[in-house]
């Protein structure tokens, strides 16, 4: 849905374990301030060298902080953080000044995520041997978009998302469409070298609301879902919204990277 202006938003409604109803027209990008998890406890965890760490991370609730910033689990703007929680300047900052190369870099609390990222890219290059350079071009484009796109978007809310129970009438329509058609989901074809998902290892599937071969699909279903969801979405954004695009139910298989 979108307003009469260039404002855009993304609706992702959880339908089933690993199934998403995607109704997408651009996206709202709201980047809350990064809050670092203090590296005080990580005992018993293997670090990226396969060795046991001497500290353990306390939970966010125990420390009074939540989450972590960009470039920790995966590159979002630049590269994956290697500012590991077990480094001296994170364990005992009072007696160990932060080296220049780690200044301004979020604490890496998730282990060697660079290894995971490198494996992701290498698998893409292997899958598209004859056009492997496309993987790197897509990655460059993705990171550049992550930096540039938020500057052109308008924030509607403080945190950018809201978790609520889907209105029962909306959930019922989606559930029935899924129950009738989930055995007829079709594999999505991604562009050559696209790195947004690891589709070469974990294919994605779609139960499209536009697929005329599926029971109950078509404009009547789309209009019913729009009408049922519109009030909830308008309450959240504080804007009058109009339909923009609706794809259907996307299925992410085990091992998917998004």
KALIN-V63666 format. One record per pair of residues at least 4 apart in sequence whose ideal C-beta (glycine too) atoms are under 8 Angstrom apart, sorted by the first residue. I is the first residue (numbers start at 1). J is the second residue. Records with the same first field share a line. If there is no record, write none. Layout:
BEGIN
I->J ; J
END
This chain:
BEGIN
1->9 ; 11 ; 23 ; 25 ; 226 ; 230 ; 233 ; 241 ; 242 ; 243 ; 244
2->7 ; 8 ; 9 ; 25 ; 26 ; 241 ; 242 ; 244
3->7 ; 239 ; 240 ; 241 ; 242
4->240 ; 242
7->153 ; 154 ; 156 ; 239
8->25 ; 26 ; 27 ; 28 ; 153 ; 244
9->25 ; 26 ; 27 ; 28 ; 156 ; 233 ; 237 ; 241
10->23 ; 24 ; 25 ; 26 ; 27 ; 28
11->21 ; 22 ; 23 ; 24 ; 229 ; 233
12->20 ; 21 ; 22 ; 23
13->20 ; 21 ; 23 ; 166 ; 170 ; 174 ; 229
14->19 ; 20 ; 166
15->19 ; 20 ; 21 ; 171 ; 174 ; 175 ; 178 ; 249
16->178
18->251 ; 252 ; 253 ; 254 ; 256
19->178 ; 249 ; 250 ; 251 ; 252
20->249 ; 250 ; 252
21->174 ; 248 ; 249 ; 250
22->246 ; 247 ; 248 ; 249 ; 250
23->225 ; 229 ; 245 ; 246 ; 247
24->245 ; 247
25->244 ; 245
26->153
27->149 ; 153
28->153 ; 154 ; 155 ; 156 ; 157 ; 160
29->149 ; 150 ; 153 ; 155 ; 160
30->155 ; 156 ; 157 ; 158 ; 159 ; 160 ; 161
31->70 ; 150 ; 160
32->158 ; 159 ; 160
34->67 ; 68 ; 69 ; 70 ; 106
35->65 ; 66 ; 67 ; 68 ; 69
36->65 ; 68 ; 69 ; 106 ; 107
37->57 ; 60 ; 63 ; 65 ; 67 ; 68 ; 85 ; 107 ; 109
38->57 ; 58 ; 63 ; 65 ; 107
39->55 ; 57 ; 85 ; 86 ; 90 ; 91 ; 107 ; 109
40->55 ; 56 ; 57 ; 58 ; 63 ; 91
41->55 ; 56 ; 57 ; 58
42->47 ; 53 ; 54 ; 55 ; 56 ; 57 ; 85 ; 86 ; 109
43->52 ; 53 ; 54 ; 55 ; 56
44->52 ; 53 ; 56
45->52 ; 53 ; 56 ; 57 ; 111
46->50 ; 51 ; 52 ; 53 ; 111
47->51 ; 52 ; 53 ; 84 ; 86 ; 111 ; 112
48->84 ; 111 ; 112 ; 114 ; 115
53->85 ; 86
54->86 ; 91
55->85 ; 86 ; 91
57->85 ; 109
58->62 ; 63
59->63
60->64 ; 65 ; 66 ; 67
68->72 ; 73 ; 106 ; 107 ; 109 ; 110
69->106
70->76 ; 77 ; 106
71->75 ; 76 ; 77 ; 78 ; 79 ; 80 ; 81 ; 105 ; 106
72->80 ; 81 ; 106 ; 107 ; 108 ; 109 ; 110 ; 113
73->110 ; 113
74->80 ; 113 ; 116 ; 117 ; 257
75->79 ; 80 ; 117 ; 139 ; 143
76->143 ; 146
77->143 ; 146 ; 147
78->143
79->114
80->108 ; 113 ; 114 ; 117
81->105 ; 106 ; 107 ; 108 ; 113
82->105 ; 108 ; 114
83->87 ; 90 ; 102 ; 105 ; 106 ; 107 ; 108
84->90 ; 107 ; 108
85->90 ; 91 ; 107 ; 108 ; 109
86->90 ; 91
87->91 ; 102
88->92 ; 96
89->93 ; 96 ; 97 ; 98 ; 99 ; 102
90->107
91->96
92->96
93->97 ; 98
98->102 ; 103
99->103
101->105
108->113
112->116
113->117
114->118
115->119
116->120
117->121
118->122
119->123
120->124 ; 195 ; 198 ; 257
121->125 ; 135 ; 136 ; 139 ; 195
122->126
123->127 ; 198 ; 200 ; 201
124->128 ; 132 ; 135 ; 193 ; 195 ; 198 ; 200
125->129 ; 132 ; 135 ; 136
126->132
127->200
128->132 ; 134 ; 135 ; 192 ; 193 ; 200
131->192 ; 193
132->136 ; 193
133->137 ; 193
134->138 ; 191 ; 192 ; 193 ; 194
135->139 ; 193 ; 195
136->140 ; 193
137->141 ; 193
138->142 ; 191 ; 193 ; 194 ; 195 ; 196
139->143 ; 195
140->144
141->145
142->146 ; 195 ; 196
143->147
144->148
145->149
146->150
148->152
149->153
155->160
156->236 ; 237 ; 238 ; 239
157->161 ; 162 ; 236 ; 237
162->236
164->232
166->170 ; 171 ; 174
167->171 ; 228 ; 229 ; 232
168->172
169->173 ; 228
170->174 ; 225 ; 228 ; 229 ; 232
171->175
172->176
173->177 ; 221 ; 224 ; 225 ; 228
174->178 ; 225 ; 249
175->179
176->180 ; 216
177->181 ; 207 ; 209 ; 214 ; 216 ; 217 ; 221 ; 249
178->182 ; 207 ; 249
180->214 ; 215 ; 216
181->185 ; 207 ; 214 ; 215 ; 216 ; 217
182->207 ; 249
184->207 ; 211 ; 213 ; 214
185->205 ; 206 ; 207 ; 249 ; 251
186->205 ; 206 ; 207 ; 208 ; 211
187->203 ; 204 ; 205
188->199 ; 203 ; 204 ; 205 ; 206 ; 250
190->194 ; 196 ; 197 ; 199 ; 204
194->199
196->258
197->202 ; 204 ; 252 ; 256 ; 257 ; 258
198->202 ; 255 ; 256 ; 257
199->203 ; 204
201->255
202->252 ; 253 ; 254 ; 255 ; 256 ; 257
203->253
204->250 ; 251 ; 252 ; 253 ; 256
205->250 ; 251 ; 253
206->247 ; 248 ; 249 ; 250 ; 251
207->211 ; 214 ; 248 ; 249 ; 251
208->214 ; 217 ; 247 ; 248
209->217 ; 218 ; 221 ; 222 ; 225 ; 246 ; 247 ; 248
210->217 ; 218 ; 222 ; 247 ; 248
211->217 ; 248
212->217 ; 218
213->217
216->221
217->221
218->222
219->223
220->224
221->225
222->226 ; 243 ; 246
223->227 ; 243
224->228
225->229 ; 246
226->230 ; 243 ; 246
229->233
230->234 ; 241
231->235
232->236
233->237 ; 241
234->238 ; 239 ; 240 ; 241
237->241
252->256 ; 258
END
